[in-house]
């Protein structure tokens, strides 16, 4: 960096303004907190999605993503219990109507169950 040049970006500008560290937008801080909790496996967290702007849309999508992760975790535990402990080999995973990789995951788990069950039921 050339002498006298300042680093680019809003944080750098805030740091160079002489006012000390600047707080980020509270909505972004909350988003970070909730995403970190979800990343760490806590799917009980949600954002307050009351805003009527792009931040509100991001909050809503984040909540939807966390909700489907929670449903998937609950469903996998349910099927593991029913097949593994109760021995009901016809049980399969279902997340309802899902698209993309969510559906691919359901199909993969169900195919794995089919492959594992087939040798024991065909004998």
Secondary structure, 3 states (H helix, E strand, C coil): CCCCCCCCCHHHHHHHCCCCCCCCCHHHHHHHHHHHHHHCCCCCCCCCCCCCCHHHHHHHHHHHHHHHHHHHHHHHHHHHHHHHCCCCCCCCCCCCCCCHHHHHHHHHHHHHHHHHHHHHHHC
